[in-house]
Amino acid sequence: MAEPTVILGMTGYQWALLGGGVAAIGGGIGSAMGITYAAQVGAGILTEDPDKFGGLLPIVAVPGTQGIYGFITAVLVLIFFNLLGGKGADIAARTGVQIFIACLPVAFLCCVSAIYQGLTSAAAAGMVARRTQEAGKALILPALVETYAVLALIVTILMLLSIRASIA
Amino acid sequence: MAVAKMKKVTLLGHCSVKPELTRRLQERGLIQIVSARDEAEDATPERLAAHIHDLELAIHKANFMLGFLGGFATEKRSFIRSMMTPRVYVTRAHYEMIEGKIPFEELYERCEELDDELAAQRGTRGRLSAQAESLRPWLDLDVPLSAREGTIGTALLLGFVPAASIEAVKAELAEAAELADLEIVDETGQQASCAVIVHSSAADEVQGLLARFGFKAAPIDAGLQQRPGAELDRIESELTELGAREKETHERAVKLTALLDDILVLRERLQDNHDRAAVEERFYHTDQAFLIEGWARASDLPAVTEVAGELAPAIEVAATDPEPGDSPPVELDNPRIFRPFEALMRLYGYPNHDELDPTVIMGPFFFIFFGMALGDAGYGLVLALACWWGIRHFDLQGNVKNFMHLLMYGGIGSILVGVLTGGYFGIDARELPQVLRSIMLIDPLNQAMEFMIIAIMLGIVQVILGVILEGVDAARHGDWATAIFDQGTTVAMLVTAILSFVGWITLTVAGKLPPALEAIYGPALMGLGLSAALLVLLQGRVHEGFGPALAAIRGSNEEDVAARGRAKVLADGVLGLGLLLAIYAWVATFFALGAARGIAGQALLVAAIAGLIGSPIARSSLGRVGSGVFNLYGMSGFIGDFLSYARLMAIGLATVLIGMVINLLAKMVFPAPYVGLIFGVLLLVVGHTFNLVINLLGAFVHPTRLQFVEFFSKFYDDGGEEFAPLAIRTKHLIFVPEKG
């Protein structure tokens, strides 16, 4: 059976770009939404008491990590498969689709978990408003949500590694 | 590793030395006084209540002054400093004499006067500005405003009509009323200002007509009588004059800000006095004597005795150990090097007074995990230096200082991990100098799987350590049965399960086992079967084990004996002991047999399981076997705990990858003519700073979570109340030695 050069009208190079892009997009959207929720509550609290800035900033920033995971995934695709080195055209269509699939855990999970982490952060920010000295504890709760984004990143990285190993 | 030992201290003394005693105790911070007196028992002495009230009032006044004068402070503070609590360096003598050094009441009155003056000036400015604003559309009106009062025959109406309908108004007015005249003063804006003169007889009619077109009367103060232009000139000169007065008041307030530091010192002094009085309020007392009950560190007892001795013979001290029902406050007592990790304990909640303090065990794990999560020697160095500099430069104190030390440790951990993984500001491992590459153990980017396995292995060690700690804790409280039957079987099960899994996965992937693994694979499998069986039997146990049996022999467990019969208790004990010996014999057999995994070993396994199932304990446990099976199922939770540590790999990789991208971008910028160098360097500095800050968040939060969720959940009981002795508590003052 001949190796297809194009799958669903896209070359391997295009599939790989789509995978990396989707991961970055998913993580970015989720983080933007998540931070918005948290920052809105944070801004309200800062209006009343600007001194809480230091305690609030990490809590508001926590949903931002998913965007970074998406970004990392995209970069990994570019580095692992030497797209930056101009070797994109060498990627078989089948490998491209595999790369795309490997990117999906991050694309979905980082998007969804960041949004929910934003909601949790917003609630935790409320906790800081009432009890500033508990800012540390308030930071741990949203971090529990992030676990699943991290797991998705691990799965994606391992999948990308195995794909790279299979074409090496 | 320890929770500091506490002693219950009782001080009985004569009332004459009470103030002196509390003052000395506060200065040295020795005793946390327990609220001993029942509120309803007797009221606070009249004198003390009045004293507390006076102090509260004075603190309130001082706070007002700090807030008021603080608004005028001209001293420039950097962004970081402005986020920190203001601090004053003060000598102990100055602090103690502060009440006499500033004329507090007089100063307060001056502040109040200034505040009133400023409020009045603000009011005046507001009124004048509003008047000026209301006059602006009428500057072309060449009639004194007093004309608004009208004459006998005419009335003057000043107001606004929408500019669009001005012509219609004019036309209609000319038609309807001959005795009215409308003059447009200003029609530059949306609203045209117009003056209407009308004969008294037609006034009502004209007003009705104007109202239909949305006429609004001009909001000019009735007190303004001159021509608008003249009035405006007067108001403006008044405003200028007011400005000068405001400036003068402001300057007087600014002058007072020189005293801000002293007022802050005084406020802290008053607060300390108040704390002391509030504590005194809780003493037991009679007309002549008082009684203090409280907690002191056992190591502080000589100091307490010394303080009391200075006031002898009017004071008597007694110290006892905590009784079973007591819950003394908790202070952690760790070697200096581990103290920064106490910040994490404070974050989670101090241990119960009866609990182990895991700081020393947790510390090294946090150190390594933080290092793995940041995973870059360059960033680690920057972080450690930044924290060190921050502590020195801002002279940080207390919890903040401790936390910065913790981050500094994290930085050092990152240097260590960074060196071992070849992480230096995200530079590609292949481009590193040979000497750095030679000390690299692992390349996390290309050996991500290996890196992850290392993380999980560290996690396994930590989690099993947590289970062991729970067993140690149970044993410490004399509950050996729980330690051996519950934690013992859990640890045995975990260890054998992990070894079996490693063997199985190696066999599946590689097809054959290395000799070392081959030797333990068989025993591990058999051990797994045995420990699973034991776990089901023992963790669902109904018997009480040999502890109560020993107690029955000693005769100290009569209730239990009466309830269940002596023979049964003793039988339970013998069986428990027998079972324990059987486990040890089992383990010993495997060590003796070494790598034996043939028919003999397997037969032994079958025999043991059959024996266990046939044994009386096992049979009596069968009714509860469901609970044992449930515990066995619960073991699957450990899988999640172990895998959770894989996050360290992902987060560590995140730092490396973003660093690499920044370097890559800089590399693209550098060749650009002229500006390439500048932009490239800028990109590197800003980019790496950003990467460090963002990943710092993850590098702190995730290792912390691993301690709290995966490790602490295995053994830790919080709920300890932090030891808070009566002491001079100040966030704002730093005491310095006397000069000269």
Chai-1 contact restraints between the chains, C-beta under 6 A:
chainA,res_idxA,chainB,res_idxB,connection_type,confidence,min_distance_angstrom,max_distance_angstrom,comment,restraint_id
A,G54,B,M83,contact,1.0,0.0,6.0,A-B,restraint_1
A,P58,B,L697,contact,1.0,0.0,6.0,A-B,restraint_2
A,T65,B,G698,contact,1.0,0.0,6.0,A-B,restraint_3
A,I72,B,A654,contact,1.0,0.0,6.0,A-B,restraint_4
A,I72,B,L657,contact,1.0,0.0,6.0,A-B,restraint_5
A,V75,B,L657,contact,1.0,0.0,6.0,A-B,restraint_6
A,V75,B,V661,contact,1.0,0.0,6.0,A-B,restraint_7
A,G136,B,L347,contact,1.0,0.0,6.0,A-B,restraint_8
A,I140,B,R705,contact,1.0,0.0,6.0,A-B,restraint_9
A,A143,B,V701,contact,1.0,0.0,6.0,A-B,restraint_10
A,A143,B,R705,contact,1.0,0.0,6.0,A-B,restraint_11
A,V150,B,R647,contact,1.0,0.0,6.0,A-B,restraint_12
A,V150,B,A650,contact,1.0,0.0,6.0,A-B,restraint_13
A,L153,B,A650,contact,1.0,0.0,6.0,A-B,restraint_14
A,I154,B,A646,contact,1.0,0.0,6.0,A-B,restraint_15
A,I154,B,A650,contact,1.0,0.0,6.0,A-B,restraint_16
A,I157,B,A448,contact,1.0,0.0,6.0,A-B,restraint_17
A,L161,B,A448,contact,1.0,0.0,6.0,A-B,restraint_18
